[in-house]
Amino acid sequence: MFLNGTACLLRKSASGENSTVLSFLMREEGLQSVILKGSGKKGMEIPDLFQVGELSLRKKTTESIGYIEEFSLIEAFPGVARSYERLIS
């Protein structure tokens, strides 16, 4: 199953050496967790917190976590991410 739509990145956490788990809030689909494979490799860009973009993900209907296919940035809010990181540290 493929899902596409506008999404905002709410959480990211490392998962192993080369993967990152990202939690996006999508308008139509709600909260979606995805794995970004190869995020430790050079050239692979990890979205920043609170960035909004068009998300394409692949997900099996029996699993709660999907795999990110593409994220195209629409708008970034770098000041919000920096303030949030200060709050939780």
N, C-alpha and C positions, 0 to 999 in steps of 0.2 A: 504494500500500500504506500502510495506517495502522498505527502501533504505539502501544500504550498500556501504561503500567505505572509502578511506583514507580522513581524515579531519583534519583541524587545528582550534583550538578554538581561536576565535577572541574577544569574549565578553562574560561576565557573569554578571548576576544581580539577586538579591534576588527577589522572587515573593511570598509574604506571608511568613508564618512561616516555612514551610517545603518544599518549592520548589525553584528551581533556573532556570532561563531562560538562555540558552546557545546559542550562535550564532557560527556556524561552517562554514568554507569554505571547500566545497568538490570539488574535481577535476571534477567529472562528473556532479554533480547536482547543483553546485554553492552555494550560501549562503543559509543555512538552520538554522532556529531557532527551538529549541526543549526545552521541559520542562523536568527537572530532578526532579521527585517527591521523597519526603522523604529525601531531601538533608540535613535537619536539624537533622536527626537521627544519632546516633553514628554508626560508621562503614561504612557509605555511603561516598565514596570519590568523591569529586568534582574535575574534571580536572582543571588544572591551565592554565592561558593564554599562548597561543602559543604552547601548547602541540600538537603533531601530533600523530594520532592513527587511528585505524580501528573503524569506527562508524556504528552502526546499529540503525535505527530509524523507528518508526511506524508513519504513517501520513495518515489522510483522504484526499482524493483528493480535497475536498471542503474547507479545512482549510489551513491557511498559517503556522501554528505552529504544530510541531509533538511531539512525546514522545520518549525519548532516551531509547533504549533497552539495549545497551552495548557500552562501549568505552574501547578498548584495547590499551594501550599506546605503541607507537612505539619509539618515541623520544621526549625528553623534552629539553627546552631551558630556564632554570630558570633565567639566567642573563638577557635575553631579557625581560621577564615579570617584573623583578624588575626595570629595567631601564624605561620601559613604565609607570609603576605605579608612579615613581618619576616625570615623565614628566607631567602627568595629575593632580598631586596634588599641 
